[in-house]
Amino acid sequence: MITGEHIFMDSNLEITDRIQAGIIILDISGRVDAATSSKMEEELGKKVDSGAINIILNLKDLSYISSSGLRVILASLKKVKSSGGKIALVSLQPGPAEVFKMTGFDRLFPICDTIDGALELFQV
Amino acid sequence: MTTHQIELSDPKNSVKILSGFLSEVLEGELVPFEVDNAMQLAGEEAIVNIFKHGYKGSEGPVIVKCTIEHGRVTLIIQDEAPFFNPLSLPPPDVDAALEDRKIGGLGVYLIRSLMDDVRYEQTEKGNCLIMEKAYSS
């Protein structure tokens, strides 16, 4: 187990990053709304711009996501997909899960119950 | 019946203020979590569109009224922006493949999907969106 590093934190959103089995994992806690999505865009963008194409978003502690957050992760998915990568989502909570289902995002992203399950997706 | 009201004006802090306001009102009335979450989403999507498109990123008055009565939450959002009916927007294709998916355009779709009833009215000064959702307590 590798302890993650806080890369962003405010009262509503906390993002931690770590690497496990060579895959970048972003732990996203709190709310991704129109007020906080720019921070997620920045942090996710840094990973993608640095060449990461396989990313796991651990959403175990994500309580809320609005269309501003969906926009950010869809844009990132389009970028990594064009380089042959993917973004997997882990441990969606009921509120965000309903939003993902309603918008068809559950068909664009693999959704796993555990980090280990998501890591298996990236094994060649 | 009690109507709770808040006035927003600054696009930079309105989402946070609205979220705090709705949390306090809905939790105080013991509204179930999933309805609380849906009202928060509908409210956020509505005001984000008003500030972004109606007021073009500038400040402007937005009045939010929240009423809870007989297991039904009603959220009324009024602005003084140019007339625009957000319900006239075509729905996004949520079944499209990734390469064809457009980024954005999901806000009004989420409002329509999450609410039991959504209505738009023109007012003397601008626009009014009425969003309702029922729950069993």
Interface residues (C-beta under 8 A of the other chain):
Chain A: N12 R31 D33 A34 A35 Y64 S66 S67 S68 L70 R71 L74 A75 L77 K78 K81 P94 G95 E98 V99 M102 T103 G104 R107 L108
Chain B: N13 V15 K16 S19 F33 E34 N37 Q40 L41 E44 E45 V48 V94 D95 A96 L98 E99 R101 I103 G104 L106 G107 Y109 L110 S113 L114
